[in-house]
């Protein structure tokens, strides 16, 4: 473990930019998350300095008095050209009686959905907002699920400005398209083709979504279910098992290029689960669960950015460049001089501070 890098002082430099009170405590908790590689309060308290029982109670008191979900918004990057939204499932197979745990995924396992909004950075994405939901919290109702999507995206309207919102197939439905057009939100969404959506041209003819490998097809000014005017582009790259169809209110060629950034959030979900064990979260109350998720997303962002800085200095041109900054920070030994470590820390801190201060100047 890189104890000479993940120090309370170093973490507090970052958290001081996002929290206005209990700064020492939140820095200690986030350091505990990174040290424990875990979102469980028992694991975090065991990895904090001092008595684990006292630490456990201190974390509970912090959660009672603070809501880090609000602080997470400060990680919105005003300079980002796009915003990415995507859900991932968090399984809780043994939590049959937990209030927010329902059925998720095609196999209907116990768990909940975590819908994260983020901005792309290098090969990953930095989260700044999220909502959670499951069949238990929305009564397994598609309409209710759509309301959760609208709740998350509705909070984005002021932040987005002219930035496109990039979404996956989960968000491919008429009501959301119509709402975003009405609200003036630019969107890029991968079309869900399994239910054979009805898309017609100006002549009222239904558009075929059949493609052959290596081909690209573009349709401008068409109508999703005959109601919402959109542009459509399909591309089937050789080597892929199926084509990608992207629906948008942007020029179709631009939309397809923008959609490629969405994969960055998938890589972030992999890091959150494999490096910080987010899928092992165990809180009985939904409110506390979401507060812990916010703290884990903070820990992820700080750890990822620091690791990226160290990776650039340690592994340029070498195989470890393929791994994320969070993996480098948590799994590889940082063997650099004190001077270089201090330089990397300062550079990452300045980047982080620009993100937070840009948001604070505009929104706080």
Secondary structure, DSSP 8 states (H G I E B T S, - for coil): --TTTS-HHHHHHHHTTT-SS-HHHHHHHHHHHHHHT---HHHHHHTSSS-HHHHHHHHHHHHHH--HHHHHGGG--TT-SEEEEEEEEEE-TT-TT-TT-EEETTTTEEEEEEEEEEEEETTEEEEEEEEEE-HHHHTT-HHHHHHHHHHHHHTTHHHHTT-EEEE-GGG-SHHHHHHHHHHT--EEEE---TT---EE-TTS-B------TT-EEEEEEEEETTTEEEEEEEE--TT-SS-EEEEESS-HHHHHHHHGGGHHHHHHHHHHHHTS-GGG---SSHHHHHHHHHHHHHHHHHHHHHHHHHHHHH-TTSGGGGS-HHHHHHHS-----HHHHHHHHHHHHHHHHHHHHHHHHHH-
